[in-house]
Amino acid sequence: MVIFSVISFIILIGVIWLYAFKRSKAVDNSSSEGFFLGGRSLTGITIAGTIIMTNLSTEQIVGQNGQSFAGGMEVMAWEVTAAIACVFLALVFLPKYLKYGVNTVSDFIEIRYDTTTKRIVSALFIFTYMTSFLPVGFIFRLTCF
């Protein structure tokens, strides 16, 4: 039964991939607009799904599960309040990003300020990710397994 479930899931993912691949041939991916925004043909549900999935990372999938097991469900408060921030992002900032043709926060900073500021902020994003999120997921993965 388990083998059937795994094989069915793999086939389902393959069919979805094939459908998405055939459909993506119609979009010009040579420009940044086509690559990041799907040629502006994406629906609201697709954009909302990508915002929610972008909020998930190794920290949430591995780290917070281990932390919830060890300390209780109060860890969920962080993700519940993150949903408010995601809705605010979708209603306030996303329309502005789409209006300006911006693909990332770093692109917005470059348009608003300059290239040097963009590089500094990008380096800070990478440093913060490496020092804040990666160790949490790694440590809790080690303690849970």
VMD Tcl script that builds the backbone (N, CA, C; Angstrom):
set m [mol new atoms 435]
animate dup $m
set s [atomselect $m all]
$s set {name element resname resid chain x y z} {
  {N N MET 1 A 0.819 -1.199 0.000}
  {CA C MET 1 A 0.000 0.000 0.000}
  {C C MET 1 A 0.865 1.267 0.000}
  {N N VAL 2 A 1.962 1.238 0.773}
  {CA C VAL 2 A 2.845 2.396 0.833}
  {C C VAL 2 A 3.520 2.617 -0.516}
  {N N ILE 3 A 3.950 1.546 -1.142}
  {CA C ILE 3 A 4.592 1.655 -2.459}
  {C C ILE 3 A 3.618 2.247 -3.466}
  {N N PHE 4 A 2.365 1.811 -3.432}
  {CA C PHE 4 A 1.352 2.352 -4.339}
  {C C PHE 4 A 1.170 3.851 -4.117}
  {N N SER 5 A 1.141 4.281 -2.857}
  {CA C SER 5 A 0.987 5.706 -2.547}
  {C C SER 5 A 2.169 6.514 -3.071}
  {N N VAL 6 A 3.376 6.016 -2.857}
  {CA C VAL 6 A 4.572 6.726 -3.313}
  {C C VAL 6 A 4.594 6.819 -4.832}
  {N N ILE 7 A 4.325 5.727 -5.506}
  {CA C ILE 7 A 4.330 5.724 -6.977}
  {C C ILE 7 A 3.224 6.624 -7.517}
  {N N SER 8 A 2.029 6.588 -6.905}
  {CA C SER 8 A 0.936 7.465 -7.335}
  {C C SER 8 A 1.307 8.930 -7.172}
  {N N PHE 9 A 1.945 9.257 -6.060}
  {CA C PHE 9 A 2.361 10.630 -5.816}
  {C C PHE 9 A 3.396 11.077 -6.846}
  {N N ILE 10 A 4.367 10.231 -7.154}
  {CA C ILE 10 A 5.387 10.561 -8.150}
  {C C ILE 10 A 4.750 10.769 -9.516}
  {N N ILE 11 A 3.808 9.917 -9.882}
  {CA C ILE 11 A 3.117 10.073 -11.168}
  {C C ILE 11 A 2.308 11.366 -11.191}
  {N N LEU 12 A 1.619 11.682 -10.102}
  {CA C LEU 12 A 0.839 12.916 -10.025}
  {C C LEU 12 A 1.746 14.140 -10.181}
  {N N ILE 13 A 2.880 14.151 -9.488}
  {CA C ILE 13 A 3.825 15.260 -9.612}
  {C C ILE 13 A 4.345 15.356 -11.041}
  {N N GLY 14 A 4.613 14.221 -11.673}
  {CA C GLY 14 A 5.083 14.217 -13.065}
  {C C GLY 14 A 4.051 14.801 -14.025}
  {N N VAL 15 A 2.788 14.454 -13.827}
  {CA C VAL 15 A 1.722 14.982 -14.687}
  {C C VAL 15 A 1.576 16.493 -14.493}
  {N N ILE 16 A 1.600 16.938 -13.243}
  {CA C ILE 16 A 1.506 18.383 -12.978}
  {C C ILE 16 A 2.695 19.111 -13.583}
  {N N TRP 17 A 3.891 18.533 -13.441}
  {CA C TRP 17 A 5.092 19.151 -14.014}
  {C C TRP 17 A 4.972 19.242 -15.526}
  {N N LEU 18 A 4.526 18.158 -16.171}
  {CA C LEU 18 A 4.402 18.158 -17.629}
  {C C LEU 18 A 3.412 19.216 -18.094}
  {N N TYR 19 A 2.282 19.332 -17.404}
  {CA C TYR 19 A 1.289 20.354 -17.739}
  {C C TYR 19 A 1.878 21.755 -17.587}
  {N N ALA 20 A 2.566 21.999 -16.461}
  {CA C ALA 20 A 3.155 23.320 -16.221}
  {C C ALA 20 A 4.263 23.615 -17.228}
  {N N PHE 21 A 5.032 22.607 -17.581}
  {CA C PHE 21 A 6.118 22.794 -18.547}
  {C C PHE 21 A 5.566 23.161 -19.919}
  {N N LYS 22 A 4.538 22.447 -20.360}
  {CA C LYS 22 A 3.928 22.761 -21.661}
  {C C LYS 22 A 3.332 24.161 -21.661}
  {N N ARG 23 A 2.712 24.532 -20.550}
  {CA C ARG 23 A 2.110 25.856 -20.446}
  {C C ARG 23 A 3.160 26.963 -20.374}
  {N N SER 24 A 4.312 26.671 -19.796}
  {CA C SER 24 A 5.357 27.685 -19.653}
  {C C SER 24 A 6.022 28.002 -20.984}
  {N N LYS 25 A 5.900 27.140 -21.957}
  {CA C LYS 25 A 6.476 27.412 -23.277}
  {C C LYS 25 A 5.795 28.608 -23.934}
  {N N ALA 26 A 4.559 28.899 -23.532}
  {CA C ALA 26 A 3.826 30.027 -24.107}
  {C C ALA 26 A 4.292 31.364 -23.536}
  {N N VAL 27 A 5.002 31.344 -22.392}
  {CA C VAL 27 A 5.471 32.570 -21.744}
  {C C VAL 27 A 6.922 32.807 -22.135}
  {N N ASP 28 A 7.250 34.042 -22.467}
  {CA C ASP 28 A 8.619 34.406 -22.817}
  {C C ASP 28 A 9.440 34.559 -21.542}
  {N N ASN 29 A 10.340 33.601 -21.291}
  {CA C ASN 29 A 11.162 33.634 -20.084}
  {C C ASN 29 A 12.507 34.296 -20.308}
  {N N SER 30 A 12.693 34.944 -21.445}
  {CA C SER 30 A 13.988 35.573 -21.713}
  {C C SER 30 A 14.142 36.899 -20.966}
  {N N SER 31 A 13.036 37.537 -20.600}
  {CA C SER 31 A 13.112 38.789 -19.848}
  {C C SER 31 A 12.841 38.510 -18.374}
  {N N SER 32 A 13.230 39.443 -17.517}
  {CA C SER 32 A 12.988 39.257 -16.084}
  {C C SER 32 A 11.486 39.268 -15.783}
  {N N GLU 33 A 10.718 40.029 -16.530}
  {CA C GLU 33 A 9.267 40.059 -16.309}
  {C C GLU 33 A 8.648 38.700 -16.628}
  {N N GLY 34 A 9.070 38.092 -17.707}
  {CA C GLY 34 A 8.544 36.779 -18.059}
  {C C GLY 34 A 8.981 35.702 -17.087}
  {N N PHE 35 A 10.228 35.796 -16.608}
  {CA C PHE 35 A 10.751 34.771 -15.708}
  {C C PHE 35 A 10.162 34.886 -14.311}
  {N N PHE 36 A 10.141 36.082 -13.729}
  {CA C PHE 36 A 9.687 36.245 -12.357}
  {C C PHE 36 A 8.181 36.391 -12.246}
  {N N LEU 37 A 7.540 37.015 -13.202}
  {CA C LEU 37 A 6.113 37.301 -13.092}
  {C C LEU 37 A 5.255 36.470 -14.036}
  {N N GLY 38 A 5.850 35.544 -14.751}
  {CA C GLY 38 A 5.077 34.704 -15.661}
  {C C GLY 38 A 4.427 35.503 -16.771}
  {N N GLY 39 A 5.111 36.564 -17.224}
  {CA C GLY 39 A 4.545 37.405 -18.280}
  {C C GLY 39 A 3.285 38.118 -17.828}
  {N N ARG 40 A 3.158 38.359 -16.527}
  {CA C ARG 40 A 1.981 39.001 -15.920}
  {C C ARG 40 A 0.685 38.236 -16.205}
  {N N SER 41 A 0.806 36.915 -16.360}
  {CA C SER 41 A -0.375 36.106 -16.626}
  {C C SER 41 A -0.807 35.289 -15.406}
  {N N LEU 42 A -0.150 35.486 -14.269}
  {CA C LEU 42 A -0.472 34.704 -13.079}
  {C C LEU 42 A -1.768 35.189 -12.432}
  {N N THR 43 A -2.524 34.248 -11.881}
  {CA C THR 43 A -3.774 34.583 -11.216}
  {C C THR 43 A -3.507 34.948 -9.755}
  {N N GLY 44 A -4.505 35.478 -9.095}
  {CA C GLY 44 A -4.376 35.865 -7.695}
  {C C GLY 44 A -4.089 34.677 -6.790}
  {N N ILE 45 A -4.689 33.538 -7.084}
  {CA C ILE 45 A -4.467 32.340 -6.260}
  {C C ILE 45 A -3.013 31.887 -6.380}
  {N N THR 46 A -2.452 31.953 -7.570}
  {CA C THR 46 A -1.051 31.565 -7.763}
  {C C THR 46 A -0.129 32.508 -7.010}
  {N N ILE 47 A -0.372 33.797 -7.105}
  {CA C ILE 47 A 0.468 34.772 -6.398}
  {C C ILE 47 A 0.335 34.586 -4.890}
  {N N ALA 48 A -0.885 34.392 -4.392}
  {CA C ALA 48 A -1.081 34.186 -2.947}
  {C C ALA 48 A -0.388 32.909 -2.486}
  {N N GLY 49 A -0.471 31.861 -3.281}
  {CA C GLY 49 A 0.201 30.610 -2.924}
  {C C GLY 49 A 1.701 30.757 -2.863}
  {N N THR 50 A 2.283 31.520 -3.787}
  {CA C THR 50 A 3.731 31.703 -3.751}
  {C C THR 50 A 4.149 32.565 -2.569}
  {N N ILE 51 A 3.326 33.521 -2.191}
  {CA C ILE 51 A 3.652 34.327 -1.004}
  {C C ILE 51 A 3.649 33.449 0.242}
  {N N ILE 52 A 2.656 32.587 0.375}
  {CA C ILE 52 A 2.582 31.709 1.542}
  {C C ILE 52 A 3.733 30.708 1.539}
  {N N MET 53 A 4.021 30.113 0.389}
  {CA C MET 53 A 5.102 29.136 0.318}
  {C C MET 53 A 6.474 29.779 0.500}
  {N N THR 54 A 6.621 31.032 0.102}
  {CA C THR 54 A 7.886 31.725 0.321}
  {C C THR 54 A 8.121 31.939 1.805}
  {N N ASN 55 A 7.059 32.081 2.567}
  {CA C ASN 55 A 7.185 32.283 4.002}
  {C C ASN 55 A 7.636 31.009 4.715}
  {N N LEU 56 A 7.461 29.859 4.089}
  {CA C LEU 56 A 7.893 28.595 4.691}
  {C C LEU 56 A 9.347 28.339 4.333}
  {N N SER 57 A 10.099 27.833 5.281}
  {CA C SER 57 A 11.495 27.508 5.028}
  {C C SER 57 A 11.895 26.356 5.929}
  {N N THR 58 A 13.161 26.018 5.917}
  {CA C THR 58 A 13.659 24.945 6.766}
  {C C THR 58 A 13.402 25.258 8.228}
  {N N GLU 59 A 13.477 26.524 8.578}
  {CA C GLU 59 A 13.241 26.907 9.975}
  {C C GLU 59 A 11.849 26.481 10.415}
  {N N GLN 60 A 10.847 26.734 9.579}
  {CA C GLN 60 A 9.483 26.384 9.954}
  {C C GLN 60 A 9.236 24.877 9.845}
  {N N ILE 61 A 9.686 24.290 8.758}
  {CA C ILE 61 A 9.346 22.886 8.512}
  {C C ILE 61 A 10.051 21.960 9.499}
  {N N VAL 62 A 11.320 22.225 9.781}
  {CA C VAL 62 A 12.081 21.345 10.666}
  {C C VAL 62 A 12.210 21.949 12.061}
  {N N GLY 63 A 12.693 23.194 12.136}
  {CA C GLY 63 A 13.018 23.798 13.415}
  {C C GLY 63 A 11.827 23.999 14.324}
  {N N GLN 64 A 10.762 24.583 13.804}
  {CA C GLN 64 A 9.625 24.867 14.677}
  {C C GLN 64 A 8.862 23.616 15.056}
  {N N ASN 65 A 8.898 22.593 14.228}
  {CA C ASN 65 A 8.274 21.329 14.632}
  {C C ASN 65 A 8.998 20.745 15.835}
  {N N GLY 66 A 10.338 20.780 15.789}
  {CA C GLY 66 A 11.114 20.287 16.928}
  {C C GLY 66 A 10.921 21.140 18.159}
  {N N GLN 67 A 10.855 22.447 17.961}
  {CA C GLN 67 A 10.659 23.359 19.091}
  {C C GLN 67 A 9.259 23.170 19.689}
  {N N SER 68 A 8.255 22.946 18.866}
  {CA C SER 68 A 6.901 22.698 19.361}
  {C C SER 68 A 6.844 21.400 20.155}
  {N N PHE 69 A 7.563 20.399 19.669}
  {CA C PHE 69 A 7.597 19.123 20.386}
  {C C PHE 69 A 8.245 19.289 21.750}
  {N N ALA 70 A 9.332 20.079 21.800}
  {CA C ALA 70 A 10.065 20.242 23.049}
  {C C ALA 70 A 9.400 21.243 23.995}
  {N N GLY 71 A 8.833 22.321 23.472}
  {CA C GLY 71 A 8.381 23.388 24.349}
  {C C GLY 71 A 6.903 23.674 24.343}
  {N N GLY 72 A 6.155 23.122 23.441}
  {CA C GLY 72 A 4.725 23.389 23.405}
  {C C GLY 72 A 4.317 24.177 22.169}
  {N N MET 73 A 3.032 24.416 22.057}
  {CA C MET 73 A 2.473 25.002 20.844}
  {C C MET 73 A 2.571 26.528 20.787}
  {N N GLU 74 A 3.138 27.173 21.809}
  {CA C GLU 74 A 3.254 28.632 21.749}
  {C C GLU 74 A 4.160 29.094 20.628}
  {N N VAL 75 A 4.940 28.196 20.068}
  {CA C VAL 75 A 5.803 28.523 18.930}
  {C C VAL 75 A 4.946 28.948 17.722}
  {N N MET 76 A 3.729 28.456 17.663}
  {CA C MET 76 A 2.835 28.787 16.549}
  {C C MET 76 A 2.482 30.268 16.493}
  {N N ALA 77 A 2.607 30.982 17.589}
  {CA C ALA 77 A 2.239 32.395 17.609}
  {C C ALA 77 A 3.032 33.182 16.571}
  {N N TRP 78 A 4.280 32.805 16.351}
  {CA C TRP 78 A 5.111 33.497 15.359}
  {C C TRP 78 A 4.497 33.368 13.969}
  {N N GLU 79 A 4.089 32.176 13.591}
  {CA C GLU 79 A 3.531 31.963 12.255}
  {C C GLU 79 A 2.136 32.552 12.113}
  {N N VAL 80 A 1.366 32.575 13.173}
  {CA C VAL 80 A 0.030 33.179 13.111}
  {C C VAL 80 A 0.157 34.676 12.842}
  {N N THR 81 A 1.088 35.332 13.528}
  {CA C THR 81 A 1.281 36.764 13.286}
  {C C THR 81 A 1.950 37.017 11.933}
  {N N ALA 82 A 2.713 36.057 11.430}
  {CA C ALA 82 A 3.321 36.200 10.106}
  {C C ALA 82 A 2.241 36.235 9.020}
  {N N ALA 83 A 1.116 35.579 9.266}
  {CA C ALA 83 A 0.019 35.606 8.287}
  {C C ALA 83 A -0.504 37.034 8.111}
  {N N ILE 84 A -0.534 37.803 9.185}
  {CA C ILE 84 A -0.975 39.200 9.096}
  {C C ILE 84 A -0.013 39.990 8.214}
  {N N ALA 85 A 1.279 39.751 8.392}
  {CA C ALA 85 A 2.279 40.432 7.570}
  {C C ALA 85 A 2.151 40.031 6.102}
  {N N CYS 86 A 1.846 38.766 5.834}
  {CA C CYS 86 A 1.676 38.317 4.443}
  {C C CYS 86 A 0.470 38.982 3.786}
  {N N VAL 87 A -0.623 39.120 4.521}
  {CA C VAL 87 A -1.805 39.800 3.973}
  {C C VAL 87 A -1.484 41.266 3.707}
  {N N PHE 88 A -0.776 41.912 4.622}
  {CA C PHE 88 A -0.367 43.300 4.438}
  {C C PHE 88 A 0.529 43.433 3.207}
  {N N LEU 89 A 1.443 42.490 3.040}
  {CA C LEU 89 A 2.310 42.482 1.863}
  {C C LEU 89 A 1.489 42.380 0.583}
  {N N ALA 90 A 0.537 41.464 0.571}
  {CA C ALA 90 A -0.257 41.244 -0.639}
  {C C ALA 90 A -1.152 42.431 -0.970}
  {N N LEU 91 A -1.692 43.103 0.033}
  {CA C LEU 91 A -2.632 44.193 -0.228}
  {C C LEU 91 A -1.963 45.554 -0.420}
  {N N VAL 92 A -0.823 45.781 0.229}
  {CA C VAL 92 A -0.199 47.104 0.188}
  {C C VAL 92 A 1.024 47.134 -0.722}
  {N N PHE 93 A 1.987 46.249 -0.457}
  {CA C PHE 93 A 3.261 46.350 -1.163}
  {C C PHE 93 A 3.255 45.688 -2.537}
  {N N LEU 94 A 2.601 44.539 -2.675}
  {CA C LEU 94 A 2.628 43.821 -3.952}
  {C C LEU 94 A 2.084 44.649 -5.112}
  {N N PRO 95 A 0.967 45.368 -4.966}
  {CA C PRO 95 A 0.520 46.209 -6.084}
  {C C PRO 95 A 1.545 47.279 -6.482}
  {N N LYS 96 A 2.245 47.829 -5.497}
  {CA C LYS 96 A 3.270 48.825 -5.812}
  {C C LYS 96 A 4.440 48.190 -6.545}
  {N N TYR 97 A 4.847 47.005 -6.113}
  {CA C TYR 97 A 5.939 46.314 -6.799}
  {C C TYR 97 A 5.560 46.013 -8.246}
  {N N LEU 98 A 4.340 45.530 -8.456}
  {CA C LEU 98 A 3.905 45.206 -9.817}
  {C C LEU 98 A 3.795 46.467 -10.675}
  {N N LYS 99 A 3.355 47.575 -10.068}
  {CA C LYS 99 A 3.235 48.833 -10.811}
  {C C LYS 99 A 4.598 49.328 -11.283}
  {N N TYR 100 A 5.605 49.220 -10.415}
  {CA C TYR 100 A 6.943 49.678 -10.774}
  {C C TYR 100 A 7.717 48.661 -11.612}
  {N N GLY 101 A 7.207 47.455 -11.753}
  {CA C GLY 101 A 7.916 46.423 -12.491}
  {C C GLY 101 A 9.088 45.843 -11.728}
  {N N VAL 102 A 8.982 45.839 -10.395}
  {CA C VAL 102 A 10.057 45.354 -9.536}
  {C C VAL 102 A 9.843 43.867 -9.258}
  {N N ASN 103 A 10.934 43.100 -9.294}
  {CA C ASN 103 A 10.838 41.659 -9.059}
  {C C ASN 103 A 11.227 41.253 -7.651}
  {N N THR 104 A 12.168 41.952 -7.039}
  {CA C THR 104 A 12.632 41.607 -5.693}
  {C C THR 104 A 12.743 42.865 -4.853}
  {N N VAL 105 A 12.886 42.674 -3.540}
  {CA C VAL 105 A 13.071 43.814 -2.646}
  {C C VAL 105 A 14.377 44.528 -2.988}
  {N N SER 106 A 15.396 43.763 -3.336}
  {CA C SER 106 A 16.680 44.371 -3.711}
  {C C SER 106 A 16.543 45.251 -4.953}
  {N N ASP 107 A 15.741 44.833 -5.923}
  {CA C ASP 107 A 15.496 45.671 -7.108}
  {C C ASP 107 A 14.809 46.974 -6.722}
  {N N PHE 108 A 13.848 46.871 -5.808}
  {CA C PHE 108 A 13.151 48.077 -5.347}
  {C C PHE 108 A 14.118 49.046 -4.671}
  {N N ILE 109 A 15.003 48.511 -3.844}
  {CA C ILE 109 A 15.987 49.358 -3.166}
  {C C ILE 109 A 16.925 50.004 -4.176}
  {N N GLU 110 A 17.285 49.283 -5.224}
  {CA C GLU 110 A 18.150 49.870 -6.250}
  {C C GLU 110 A 17.448 51.011 -6.984}
  {N N ILE 111 A 16.175 50.845 -7.272}
  {CA C ILE 111 A 15.422 51.914 -7.937}
  {C C ILE 111 A 15.262 53.110 -6.999}
  {N N ARG 112 A 14.966 52.831 -5.734}
  {CA C ARG 112 A 14.713 53.902 -4.768}
  {C C ARG 112 A 15.988 54.642 -4.364}
  {N N TYR 113 A 17.084 53.891 -4.210}
  {CA C TYR 113 A 18.341 54.499 -3.759}
  {C C TYR 113 A 19.409 54.368 -4.840}
  {N N ASP 114 A 20.332 53.405 -4.690}
  {CA C ASP 114 A 21.363 53.203 -5.697}
  {C C ASP 114 A 21.889 51.769 -5.613}
  {N N THR 115 A 22.818 51.432 -6.510}
  {CA C THR 115 A 23.336 50.070 -6.584}
  {C C THR 115 A 24.138 49.697 -5.342}
  {N N THR 116 A 24.876 50.633 -4.783}
  {CA C THR 116 A 25.662 50.348 -3.581}
  {C C THR 116 A 24.754 49.966 -2.417}
  {N N THR 117 A 23.666 50.694 -2.239}
  {CA C THR 117 A 22.713 50.372 -1.172}
  {C C THR 117 A 22.096 49.002 -1.407}
  {N N LYS 118 A 21.796 48.687 -2.652}
  {CA C LYS 118 A 21.244 47.370 -2.989}
  {C C LYS 118 A 22.219 46.271 -2.579}
  {N N ARG 119 A 23.492 46.449 -2.876}
  {CA C ARG 119 A 24.491 45.429 -2.538}
  {C C ARG 119 A 24.646 45.284 -1.026}
  {N N ILE 120 A 24.620 46.392 -0.307}
  {CA C ILE 120 A 24.736 46.336 1.158}
  {C C ILE 120 A 23.544 45.592 1.752}
  {N N VAL 121 A 22.344 45.933 1.307}
  {CA C VAL 121 A 21.139 45.280 1.826}
  {C C VAL 121 A 21.125 43.800 1.457}
  {N N SER 122 A 21.533 43.459 0.246}
  {CA C SER 122 A 21.597 42.048 -0.155}
  {C C SER 122 A 22.578 41.274 0.713}
  {N N ALA 123 A 23.745 41.870 0.993}
  {CA C ALA 123 A 24.726 41.216 1.866}
  {C C ALA 123 A 24.167 41.044 3.273}
  {N N LEU 124 A 23.422 42.051 3.769}
  {CA C LEU 124 A 22.805 41.934 5.091}
  {C C LEU 124 A 21.737 40.841 5.119}
  {N N PHE 125 A 20.943 40.734 4.051}
  {CA C PHE 125 A 19.943 39.665 3.962}
  {C C PHE 125 A 20.617 38.295 4.033}
  {N N ILE 126 A 21.677 38.107 3.278}
  {CA C ILE 126 A 22.377 36.819 3.259}
  {C C ILE 126 A 22.999 36.526 4.622}
  {N N PHE 127 A 23.665 37.516 5.219}
  {CA C PHE 127 A 24.286 37.333 6.527}
  {C C PHE 127 A 23.240 36.989 7.588}
  {N N THR 128 A 22.123 37.709 7.576}
  {CA C THR 128 A 21.062 37.454 8.550}
  {C C THR 128 A 20.479 36.064 8.369}
  {N N TYR 129 A 20.290 35.650 7.142}
  {CA C TYR 129 A 19.753 34.309 6.883}
  {C C TYR 129 A 20.712 33.244 7.406}
  {N N MET 130 A 22.001 33.430 7.127}
  {CA C MET 130 A 22.994 32.429 7.544}
  {C C MET 130 A 23.135 32.359 9.060}
  {N N THR 131 A 23.013 33.486 9.742}
  {CA C THR 131 A 23.227 33.487 11.193}
  {C C THR 131 A 21.945 33.275 11.998}
  {N N SER 132 A 20.792 33.528 11.410}
  {CA C SER 132 A 19.539 33.416 12.161}
  {C C SER 132 A 18.760 32.153 11.853}
  {N N PHE 133 A 18.537 31.883 10.589}
  {CA C PHE 133 A 17.616 30.813 10.221}
  {C C PHE 133 A 18.275 29.454 10.036}
  {N N LEU 134 A 19.401 29.395 9.376}
  {CA C LEU 134 A 20.029 28.103 9.116}
  {C C LEU 134 A 20.429 27.357 10.391}
  {N N PRO 135 A 21.061 28.018 11.375}
  {CA C PRO 135 A 21.413 27.276 12.598}
  {C C PRO 135 A 20.199 26.727 13.345}
  {N N VAL 136 A 19.088 27.462 13.355}
  {CA C VAL 136 A 17.892 27.004 14.064}
  {C C VAL 136 A 17.390 25.687 13.484}
  {N N GLY 137 A 17.254 25.638 12.171}
  {CA C GLY 137 A 16.804 24.405 11.528}
  {C C GLY 137 A 17.776 23.269 11.736}
  {N N PHE 138 A 19.057 23.548 11.663}
  {CA C PHE 138 A 20.075 22.520 11.817}
  {C C PHE 138 A 20.111 21.974 13.243}
  {N N ILE 139 A 20.075 22.849 14.224}
  {CA C ILE 139 A 20.156 22.430 15.626}
  {C C ILE 139 A 18.933 21.605 16.014}
  {N N PHE 140 A 17.747 22.062 15.640}
  {CA C PHE 140 A 16.542 21.316 16.013}
  {C C PHE 140 A 16.434 20.002 15.259}
  {N N ARG 141 A 16.985 19.963 14.072}
  {CA C ARG 141 A 16.988 18.694 13.337}
  {C C ARG 141 A 17.879 17.693 14.059}
  {N N LEU 142 A 19.012 18.159 14.576}
  {CA C LEU 142 A 19.906 17.269 15.311}
  {C C LEU 142 A 19.290 16.794 16.621}
  {N N THR 143 A 18.571 17.677 17.308}
  {CA C THR 143 A 18.013 17.295 18.606}
  {C C THR 143 A 16.783 16.409 18.471}
  {N N CYS 144 A 16.071 16.489 17.335}
  {CA C CYS 144 A 14.839 15.698 17.185}
  {C C CYS 144 A 15.098 14.303 16.665}
  {N N PHE 145 A 16.206 14.120 15.948}
  {CA C PHE 145 A 16.415 12.808 15.327}
  {C C PHE 145 A 17.535 12.103 15.961}
}
mol reanalyze $m
mol bondsrecalc $m
mol representation Tube
mol addrep $m
